[in-house]
Structure formats: structure tokens, C-alpha cells
Amino acid sequence: MPAEVAASVFPQLEALLPHVQKPIQYVGGELNSTVKDWDSCDVRWALMYPDAYEVGLPNQGVMILYEVLNEQQGVLAERTYSVWPDLEELMREHHVPQFTVDSHRPVKAFDVFGLSFSTELGYTNMLAALDLAGIPLEAKDRGLDDPIVLAGGHAAFNPEPIADFIDCAVIGDGEQAVLEITAIVRAWKAEGRPGGREELLFRLAKTGGVYVPGFYDVEYLPDGRIARVVPKRSGVPWRVSKHTVMDLDEWPYPKQPLVPLAETVHERMSVEIFRGCTRGCRFCQAGMITRPVRERSITGIGDMVEQGLKATGFEEVGLLSLSSADHTEIGDIAKGLADRYEDDKIGLSLPSTRVDAFNIDLANELTRNGRRSGLTFAPEGGSERIRKVINKMVSEEDLIRTVSTAYGNGWRQVKLYFMCGLPTETDDDVLQIADMATKVIAKGREVSRSNDIRCTVSIGGFVPKPHTPFQWAPQLSAEETDARLQKLRDKIRGDKKYGRSIGFRYHDGKPGIVEGLLSRGDRRIGAVIRAVYDDGGRFDGWREHFSYDRWMACADKALAPFGVDVDWYTTRERTYEEVLPWDHLDSGLDKDWLWEDWQDSLDETEVEDCRWTPCFDCGVCPQMDTQIQIGPTGKKLLPLTVKNAAPAPSGHGH
């Protein structure tokens, strides 16, 4: 890559910044960011979280890969985020390309452009970034000097809707995968880039762990369903496997978390305490695709917190995982950290707590040094019946008991999260959410002897996701979702005695339909995404930028030639025989096991957590040659081990 192609565009960009909102998000130079010498590196990655800086910067996935790559000799990684429409317009006008925030080099100058999708609503932002970068939108139009466009993150478990726009996708954990890809790119470049782009993609595909959509043909049945997906050339695997990092203690990232310059959605340092979840909630894609459970050791967590706080000066630590209170040593972790940082007033937080894993000792440890914020619980379903359907084994008694303990111990604010539109749901299942909320308030008033308490009910629309037992389920239409939520709202508002203590937040059903279209879509959906982008669609995850009418109009037009429509992808139930668009991507889960679990849900049959009971043969462990990795280690976090080694300067070093 000639040096002038990779020159910093900051001089041109700087002239535009006075004319945009929040210019600070584009300047880079954050604490713990890395800028390596361009010419001394032979493999260069541009990493993108396709959303605004304030959402993208705290993203753990990108932060981890940024650090893992930059630790390697001769490899550099820089970050880029979506630019707001005000800057996009100016960049187009003044011919400033999509740039990295680290050294403001054009994204087109890098070898690999990696995008992490935690949600499908970032697809139009990817097209905006490609277009601004001067990279052809469709993979088939790219040449030797264009970067390899690589998708990862949870949405990449079904990359078919964006198959036309990406060169390849990686499913599962990225830490080892990016190093393998780097080695393949390095060897190909060292040999003088033989066989061009096609050869590099073939070398990646041959590993069995990188999916290259361009090497597969999709054949359709006359009724629109998929007949089969077949490799186009020999040496390309029929199925592509997910990556699983087994020993988390060997990957203690991020060691130097980034500290944002502009305000972001999470102002705290986060440590991932385990990966995977086997609770088996049937709606939860994250829990299904990240199996098996892999715990970080208590000492590994302690070291990461110690190092991260030193490196950042944050005053809050988030203990992240899909169900943090399930860590076998969570009580010791919380107590150990609270003891160690008592003088420093470092707060601890768990993102959300399972009702049955909550106990007041844990809650008190978490709030000992920080502020006592609200507690969040997620019963997900309003009725006992629907909780059996989704395998969320929490009884109403459990919830009332837990919440009354919290109110009795001085908490004033509890948030309950539910879903609307779950399979087999009726109006009555949803209306029972109001009954549950009033019981919570009644109990809270009784134990706290005060009327000054609140319960906020927050409701999201259910979207069926690939690689879950609900991947065959019909989705509730936007109209039905809205009607059901309206009834619930009327019931809560009409309650003279308790209604004023219950907050009610909900999303209307429209974004869920678009998300459903993208999450279970196939390659034909690419035409819809492209049409929406061409019509100005950006930042679809933001209410003020999202346009349902635009998506529906574009979908009607783009899907008409194929004889399918939005309902076909969203509200239609699938059968066992149907080939699903992602069947050739192996999440480790056995499709027959998922189908049996779907049948169990229709029978309202609950399934235990396999961490504590015999195996249910979901397929992950034998197939991936892995096993559940859980404590207990029997070790404790001594409060003073690190503290006495070097006295902190006065003011606790903040």
C-alpha cells in the first residue's frame, strides 16, 4: 500500500469538526489507545463497531480484539465508528473518507476491515462506512487493494442477509480467530499476494472456521424456501464451525481498557467473569450460541480488576456475563472486591440479576462502596404458564420474596423486564404483568412501611433468533404487539391504588419486525438492506433515525421478484423439514435437540440447567471437544494483597 494512500486525513477532517455535534468523538487519543508505526507493520486491521462512538467505544468485543492484535509484533489494529449524519454529509462534500480514530488513516488502506455486530440493526451503518471508505459495497466488485471485509459478533451467526456485502464471517469467540486470520494474511502478502483476493479468501475458507459466502450457492424451492446451500468449489467445507476460547484465564483482556473522551453509554470498567450460559432460556440466542459455560477464576478476576482500575481511574466495576450471579464463587468475588476497595469507594455492579440467584448479602456487597441504584430483574413472562414455555424457571413467589427482601433492606426502586409476543402467548399472559407489578408494590409498601417506592415495568418485543429453539416460531405482528401492550397500559393506569407507583416503558412492535426480518433472513434480504441504505437509512437502532415505513416500502419492492414478503420471514411458522438460512453454520447445537426443545416449549415442559444436572445432549461439548469449566477454586481475594505493595498516592490515585 503506497504511503500516500495511508496518510492521515486529519488536516481535512479538522476543518469540518467545528460544524458538527460532539466533534470530540472523532479526534482519538483516548487513554490506553494504541498508535503503532504504520510502516513497521505488515498486517493492518481496522475494527468497527457500526454505531456511534458513545455506544461503540465501551463494546468489550472490539476492545479485546484491538488489544489482542496490537500486542502482536508487526500487526496493528485501529478503531473506526459510525459517523453521525451531520459529519457524513460534510465528508461526502469535501471528499474525506471513512477514517480510524487512532491515526485518522483511511479505512480503505487497511488489509482487513472487521465489523462486530451485536445487533442486526447496524447493517445500514456498515454500508455507509463502506461507501464513505471508497470500498465497493458488493464483495464481487472489490479488487486486490480493497480490504477483506469481515463480520463477527452475535449477528454473524446468520450473516446471510449481508452475504453480498461481506467477504467473510467468523462465528464465535474472536481472540484466537483474529490471530489465525492474521497469520494467513501475512503469509499471503509475504508470497506476493498470489492468486489475488480469491486465493486469500480460499485459504481462509479452507480452515473450516471462516465462512466465505461467495463460495456457496443457495438453491430455492418454487415456494420460496431454501432447497440447499452448496459449496461452489472443492476444498470449501460444507459446514463452518464456531470458535470457542476455552481457558479464559489465559485471555485476561482488556488489560488496559479504553477511557472515552466523550460521554458514552457505560462509564465504568468491565470484567467478563464467565462466558456461556446453560440456563436454557429458549428465547435467548446469546445463551445458546456461547455454550459451554467457561468461568474465569476468582484470582483471575481480581487481577483484571486491579490492573484495569490502575489503568483507567474508573470508579465503578461491572461484573459482566449473561447471568453474573450464577458464577460459582460470586459471593466471594463480590465480598473480596468490596473489601479490597472499601477505602477507594469503588462501586460494583451486575448488569441484571436472576431472581432465584439474588441474595441480600450479595446485593449489600455490591452496594457497600458505591451508590445504591435500582435493582433489575428479568422474569421475562407475566404468567407462570408462559415462563414454562420459555424455560425461565422463576415462580411468582420467588419474585415477591426477592423483591420484598430488597425493599425491606432499603432499596426503593426495582425494575422488572418482560417480553411481549412470546410463542403461544395470549392477552391474559401479558395482562398478568400488571398483577405481578401490583403485588410487588403492595409487598414493598408493607415491608418498607412507606409508600415512597417504585417498580418500573420495561417491555421489549420478542424476536425469534437463529440457533435457538424458537428459530421456527412465528413472530407477533407489530399491530398485535401494540394492541396487547395498549391493554396492559390501560390496566396499569386504571389501577387507582398502585398505578402511580408503577412506571411503564415499552417499545412499539415496529422495530422488532425489522429486526426479525434481518435476524432470520436469507440472501434475498440483501436487496432490502441496500434499498433502505440508498433511501437514506442509517442508525436504525436509534428511535429518532429509524423509519418503519421506509423498511416496509423497500421490502415490498425488493422482495416482490422473489415472491416472498415481510410476513413470510417474520410471522410465518417454520416446519422441521425446512432448510434454515443458517443451517450450514455450526453453533455446536444439534438441530434435533433444538427441535425437541421447541416441542417441549409447546407442551410447557421445563428443562433444568445442565451445569447441575446430567447432560441433555445439546451437542456442544462432544462436538467442540470442550466441556463445562466451572470452579470452585477455593481461593479467596485477600483484601490487602496488592494494596500494601505500593502505597497509593493521596487521593487514591483518581
N, C-alpha and C positions, 0 to 999 in steps of 0.2 A: 504494500500500500504506500504510494508516494507520500512524503511527509506533508505536502501542502493539502492533500485530501483530508488529513487528520488534524489540521491546525485548529486551534481553539477559535470558536465563533464568538467568544465573549465580547470583543470590541463592538461587533454589530448588535449583539443582544443587549449590551449595557445601554445603548441609546434608546431601546424600546421600553426598558423597565420602568421609567418614570410614568409611563402611560397605562400601566396595568395595576390591578388589585393584587395585594400581597406579593410584591416583587421579591421579597426575601426568600421565598421558596425556590427561586431559580438560581441562587448565587453559589450554593455549595459551601464547602469549607467547614462542615459540622465537626464538632468534637468527635474524635475517633474515626473520621473518614480517612480514606487512603488514596493518595495520588502516586502512582508509580511511573517510572520513566518509560515513556511510550516505546522508544527505540530499543530498550534492553529487553523487551518482552516479545515473545513470538506467538502467543495465543492471547487474544483480547476479547473479553466478554462485555457486552452492555446488558445490564439486568434491569428489567422494568416491572414495576407493579402498576398495571394500567389504570391508575386512578390518580386523583390529586395528591400532591406531596403530603398533605396532612393525614391522609389515610394510608398512603404508601410507605412513608418513612418508617413507621413503627412495625411494619409487617415483618414477623420473625423469619419467614422463609427466605425472603430476599436478603435480609441482614445476615443470616447464616451463610448463604452461598457467597455473598460478597466477601466475607471474611475467609471462608474456606479457600476460595480461588486466589485471593490476594496473598495468602500465606505461601503459595507455591512460587518457586523460582521461575522467572521468565513468563509468568502469567499475570495479567491484570484484569480487574473487573471494575467497572464504573456503573453508576446508577442513573436511570432516567425515569421520569414520572410523566403523567399526562399533563399537558399544559391547558390552562383554562381557556375558554373560547376567546376571551379578550386578547390574550397573547397569541393564540393560534392565528387570528386574523392578521395581526401585525407581522408575524413571522412569514406568513404567505406573501404579504405585501412587500416585505423587504428581503425576501429570499433567504431567510435564516432557517437552517434545517433543524430537525429534532436533535437535541444535544444531551450530553450527560451533565449532571450537576457537579461531578467531581472535577473534570478538567475542561468541560464545555466543548468536547470534541463531537463531531457529527456522528450519530449512531451508525450511519452507513459505512464508516471507516473501520468498524469492529468486525471480528471474524464470526462471532455468534451473538445474536440478539435473542436473549432469553426472557420470556414473559411468564409471570406467575399469576394464574387465575384462581382466586378463591371463589369467585362467582362468575356466572356466565354473562352478567350484565356489563362486563368490561370489554366485550368483543368489539364494539364500535370504536372504543378508545384505542384498541390495537390498530385498527385500520387508519385512524387519524395519525397515529405515531409513524406507521409505515409510510404513509403518504407524505408527511412532513419530512421524513428522513430521506425521501427520494428513492425508496426501495419499492419495486413493483408490488402492487397489492397481492397479485396471484403468484403462487410459488412457481408455476410453469413459465412465467415471464422473466424470472431472475437469472442473472448471469454470474460469471465466475467471481466478480468483485463484490457481489452483494453478500451481506452476512447470511448465515444459516439462521432461519427464524424458528425458534424452539419454544414450544409451550409446555408449562408444567403447572403444578398446583392441583387442587381438588377437581376443578372443572375439566382438567386434561384427561380424566378418566373416561370422558366421552368427548374426544376432540373432533368428532365427525362434522359438526356444524361449521367448524373453521378449517376443515381439511384443505380447502382451496387456498387458504392464506398462509398456512404454516408449512415449513419444510418437514418438521418432525415434532414429536411429543414424547415426553418422558412421564411415566406414571409412577407414583410412589415417592419415596424419600429421595431428595436431590443430592445429598452430600457426596456419596460415592459416585453417583451417576455423572455429576459435572466433571469429576476428575477423570473418569473413563473417557468421556467425550473429548475433554481437553487433550488427552494423550493421542486419540485418533486424529484430531485436527492437526496437532503438532507434527505427527509422523507424515501425514498427507502433504502438509506445507513444506516440510523438510525435503520431501522427494520431488518437489517442484509441481505440486498440485496435479498429479497425473489423472487423466480421465475426467478432469473438471469437477463441477458440482455434483454430477450424477454419481461419480465414483466415491466421493466423500460420503454422500447420503447412503450409498450401498454399504460402505464399511460400517457406518453407524447402525444400519438396519440389521446387518449380519450378527451383531452382538446379541440380538434377541431381547434387548432391553430398551431399544429406541424405536418408536413407531414412525414410519415414514409413509404418510397416507398416499403419496404419489405412486408407491409401488404396489398398490392394491386396487382391484376393480370391484365395484359394487354392482351386483345384478339385481334387478327388481322383478317382482311378480306383477301380473296385469292389474291386481287390485291396489298396487302401491306399496305393498310390504316388501321387505328385502328378501331375495331368494338366497343369495350367498355373497360372502366377501372373500375374494381370492387373490393371492399374491400374483403379480404380473410377471415376475422373473424368478429363476431358481436361486436358492440361497437366501431368499427372504422368508422369514418364519411365518407359519400360518397364524400363530398367536404370539402376542408380545406380553412379556411379564412385567409385573411391578417390582420396584426396588424397595428393599426393606433394610434399614440400618439396624443391626441387632444390639450392639453394646453402646448405649447412649453415653456412658461414662467416657468412652473413647472420643466422643464428639461433643466436647463441652462448649458449644457455640450458642450465641455470640459471646466471645470473651471480652470484647471491647464494644459494647452496644453503642449505636449511634445516638447522639444527643441532638435533637432537631433544633434548627434556628427559629423556625416559625412555629406557631402553636399547632399541635397535632391532636389526633383523637385520643391517644393514650400518653399521658405524661408520666411514665414510670418505666422501671427496668423490669423486663420479664424473663423468667426462667421456666423452661419447659420441664416439668417434673416427671412426666411419663408420656409415652406415645401409645396410641391404640386404645380401644375400649371394647369390652366384650359384654357390656350390659345388654346388648341386643335390641335396643330400641329400633323398631322396624322402619321408621321414617328417616333415621339418621345415617346419611351417607358417610360422614366423617368417621363414625364408629365402625362401619362395615369395611371401609377401604383401608383403614390404618391398622387392622389387626395384624399380628397379635399384640398383646399388652407388653410394653417394654418400659420398666421403671428405671429412673435414674436413682443412684444410691443416695442416701441421706448425706453422706460426706461429699459426694459429687455436687449435690445441690448447694451445700454450704459453701464449697469453694467457689462455685459460679456466682453466688450472691455476693460473697466477699469481694471477688475480683471485679464484678460488674459495678458494685456501688463505688469502689475506688476509682473506677474508670469513668464514671458518669456524674457522680454527685446527686443522683436522683434520691428522693425521699420516700419512695414507695416501691415495693417489690411485688410484682404479680406472679403468683404460682400457677403457671398455665398447664392445662391438659384438657381433655374432653370431659373429665369428671374428677377434678383435683382431689376431692375428699376421699376418693377411692384408693389413693396411694396407700400401700400397706403401712407406711410409717408417717402418715400425715400429721398425727398428733405430736409426735416427736419433732418433726420438721418445724411445725408452727411454733412449738414451745422453744425449741433450740434457737430459732431465728429471733423470736421475740426477746428471749433472754440476752442474746448476743448484742442486739441493737437497742436495748432498753434506753441507754443514755442518749442515743443518737436520734430517738424519736422516728425511727424508720417504720413506716406503716406496711402491713402485709395485706394482700388481697387475693381472694379466689374468685375467678370470673363468675361462676354460678355454682350453687351447691345443690346436690341431690337431697331431697327431703329426708330420705332414710339414712343418709351418711352424715347428716348435720348433728353436731352436738355442741352444747353451750360452752364446754371447755375450749373446743377448737375456735368457736366464734370469739370468745374472750381473748385468746392468744392473738388472733388476727387483728383485734382492735386495740390491743393493750397500748401500743405506742403510737397508733395513728388516730384518725378521726373515726367516729362510729357512723359509717354511712348506712344506707339501706341494705337489707339482705334480699337476694334474688333467688327464687326457687322456680323450678320449671315442671309443674305437674303435667303440662302439655295437653291433657284431655280433661274436660269438665266432669265427665261421668266415669264411674267405676268401670262400666262396660267398655267405653272407648279406650280407657287406659289398658284394658286387657288386649284389645285389638292391636294397639301399638307397642305392646310389651313394655309399658312404662309402669313397673310394679310399685305403685305408691298408693296407699289407701287414703281415704279422706281422714281417717283417724290419725294416720301418720302425720299428715299435713297440719291438722289442727293442733296436734300435740307439739310439733316442732315450732309452729308459729306462736303458740301461746308461751312456750319457753322463751322465745325471743322477746316478745312483748313484756313478759314478766321480768326479764333481765335488762330492761331499759331501752330496747330498740323501739323506735316509733314508726318506722317506715318498712313495709315489706312489699316486694314486687313479685307478682306471680305471672309466669309466662305460659301462654296456651297457644294451640294451633286450631285453625278453623279449616274445614274441608277435608278432614281425615277420612280414609276409606270407611264405608258403612255408616258414617255419621248422620245423625238426624238433627232437626232443630232442637229437640229436647236435650241431646248431649251437650249442645252449646249453651242452652239456657241454664244448665246446671252450674255453669261457671259463676253465674250471679249468686246462686245459692251458696256455693263454696266461699265466695268473697264475703257474703254477709255473715256466714258462720265465723270466718276469720276475724272480722271486725268485732262481732259480738264477744268472742272469746278474748280478744285483745283488750276490749274495754273492761271486761270482767277482771282479768289478771293484773292489768296495769292500774285499775281504778281511775281511769282517765278516759275522756272522750277524744283526747288530742292524739289520735293515732290514725295512720293511713295505710291503705292497701291499694296498690296500683295494679290493675289487670292489663297486661300487654298481650296483644293477639297478632299472630302472623298467619298468613295463608299457607296451607300445606302445599308443597310442590314435590311430586314424586321424583326420585333421583335414581340414576343408573346404579347398578351394583348393590341395590337394596331389595328386600322382599317386596317393597311397594313399587318396584320398577314396572310392574304390569298394571298398576292401579289406574283407574280413571281419575282425572283431576276435576275438582268442582269448578264450574264456570264462574267468571267474575261476577255475573249478575246474582247467582245463587249465594255466593260468598257474601256479597254486600247485603243481600236481603236478610241472611242469617245473623249477621253482625248488627244490623239495624234492630232486629228483635231483641237481641241481648242488651243493646244500649238502652232501649226503651225500658226494659225490665230493671236495669240498674238505676236509671234515672228516676223511675217511678217509685223507688223504694224510699219512703219518707224517713224511715228510721236510720237506715245505714247508707243510703245512696251518696250522701255528701262526703262520706269518708272514703269512698271508692273512686279512684282515678281510673279512667278507661282510655287506653291507647290502642288504636288498631290501624292496620294498613288496608286500603281497599283491595279488592281482588285483582285489579288490573295488572300491576307489575308481576304478580305471581303467574299469570297466564303467559306473559312474555318469557319469564324465567323458565316456565315449564316447556315452552316451545324450544328454547335453546338447550335445556338440560337433556331432553330426551329426543332431540332432533337428529337427523341424519345429514348427509352431504347436501341434500336439496335445500336445506335451511341457509346454506352459504349465500344463496341468491337473495334471501330476505335480508340478511345482515348487511350485504353490500348495498342493497337498495335503501335501507334505513340510513346507512352512513352517507350515501350520496345525497340523501334528502336532508342532511344536517344533523342526524342523530349522534349524540355524544353524551357521556356521563349518565348512562341510563340507570345507574344505581342511585342517582340523586333526584329526589322528587321534583325539584324545580326544572330539571332538564329533560325528564322522562316524558315521552308522548305516546300514550297507548294508541291513539288514533293513527299516528304515523306508522307504528309497527303493524297494526291490523291492515291498513291500506297497502303497505308494501308487501305484506304476506299474501294478501288476496291476489295481487298482481303476479308476484314471483312464483307462487305455488300453483297457479291456475294450469300452466302447461303440464304439470305432473299429475293433475287430477287428485291432489290431496289439499287439505286446508288446515287452518289452525286447530280446529276441533279434533281433526284426525290425529294430531300429535299430542293434544292435551287432555281432552275429556273422554277419549276412547280407551276402553279397557283392552289390554293385550291378552293373547292366549299363550299357552305353554309352547305351542309349535312355532310361534313367530320368532324369526331371527331378529334379535335386537341390534341396533346400530353399533353397540359396543361389545358384542359377544366375542369378538376376536382380540379384545384387550383383557388380559387376565389379572383380576384383582386378587386372585388366590381363592376367592369364594367359589364353591361348587354351585353351578346354576340349579341343579336339582335340590340342593339344600335350601337355596333362596326360595325356590318354588314351594317346597314343603312348608317353609316358614310363612309364606304368603297364604297358603291354605289354612295353616294354624291360626293366622290372624283372623281369617273369615269365620273360624269356629270359636273365636275369642279364647284361644289357648295361650297361656303364658309359658315362656321358656326362661329357665334360670340363667345366671351368669356363669359361663364355663370356667371362670377363674377359680370358683369354689366348688364346682360340681364336675362330674365326669364329662368328657368331651362330647360335643354334639355333631362332630364330623362336618364342620362348615368348610373344611378343605384347606384352610390357610396353612396350618403348621406342617403337615406332611409335604404339601406341595412346594412350599417355600423352604423346606428343610429348616424350619425355625421352631421356636417354642415360646410359650409364655414366660416372660422373665419378670419375676417379682421377688421382693425382699422376703422377709425382713432381714436386715443385716445385723441387727443387734447393737449397732453403733449409735452413739449419741453425739449431738453437736455441742461440744463443751463451749460454754459462753465465752470463755476468755482465751481460747487457744490463740486466736490471731490478734486479738486486741492488745495483749501485753507486749507482743513482739516489737511493735513500733508505736510509741505514744502518738496519738492523733494530735495534730496542732490544735490550738484552742479554736473553738467554733466548729469542732468536729469535721473540719475539712470541707464543709459545703461551700 
